[in-house]
Structures are given as C-alpha cells and as structure tokens.
Amino acid sequence: MRRIFIAVFVLSVFGTIFGLRMTTPAPAVTTSSILPQFTAEQLKEFDGSNPDKPIYLALDGFVYDVTEGKEFYQPGGAYHNLAGKDSSGPLHLVGGSIIKHKYKVIGALK
Ligand code: HEM
C-alpha cells in the first residue's frame, strides 16, 4: 500500500512539472522582431553595386552582412546573384551553412 502511495505521489509530481513545461507559452517577443527590419525593396540597395555600402543577403528570415566576402558578392563575383535579396532557395541547396557560420546577422526580413 505504501509503495503504491509513493508511486502515485512521484508520478503526480513529475506530471505537474512536465505538464507545466509543455504548456508554457512561447515568448511574445521573438529575436527577429527586435532586429532592424528590411523589406525586399530595401535589401536591393545592398547588392554590392555600390562599393560604399555594405553587402547584405537574406537567408531563412534573417539578413546577413556578407561584406567581408565581397570578392564573392560584388558585381563580377561568383555569387553576386545571391546578394541584395532573399536567397534562401539556392542557399538551401549549397552554401547556407557557410553563410550562417561565417557572417553576422544584422537584421530580419519583413
Ligand atoms: C546553386 C549553386 C551554388 C550556390 C548557391 C553556392 C553558394 C555558395 C556560397 C554562399 C558560398 C560561401 C561563400 C562565402 O564564403 O561567402 C560558396 C562557397 C564555395 N563554393 Fe559555391 N555555390 C554553388 C555552386 C558551386 C559550384 C558548382 C562550385 C564548384 C564548381 C562551387 C564552389 C565553391 C567553393 C570552392 C566555395 C568556397 C570558396 C572559398 O571559401 O574560398 N559552388 N558557395
């Protein structure tokens, strides 16, 4: 009888803890909502055509500053076509993980 009582007690304590965890609501403010927001139109300015401006590209909703790799992204570079826009499609095939590891997120795509 004592064993059954202990087992029920332990299970109900664990149930309460895990139950609460599972129902905890997601935070109202997500990381991307506190970053500077860019529209697709605004991103176009940062495609490397203007050497005085940084070069940005968007991947999975975030905007990365890829200026450090400008040899790839400026006009004539192998990946200029990825700059100044949301390039999630091609970057899911090749190169997306390089971008995520190598460059800093500076904004979010609206
Ligand atoms: C859909 C096609 C492709 C996409 C979207 C793509 C994208 C990328 C991206 C974003 C990078 C990282 C550049 C950086 O460091 O900022 C990269 C690196 C690289 N890619 Fe591609 N790539 C593609 C096809 C290819 C092909 C076909 C080749 C070879 C024939 C290639 C060779 C390379 C090499 C060698 C690097 C490393 C460059 C370095 O760090 O020095 N890529 N690629």
Boltz pocket constraint, residues with backbone or C-beta under 6 A from the ligand:
constraints:
  - pocket:
      binder: B
      contacts: [[A, 66], [A, 69], [A, 72], [A, 79], [A, 90], [A, 91], [A, 93], [A, 94], [A, 95], [A, 96], [A, 98], [A, 99], [A, 102]]
      max_distance: 6.0
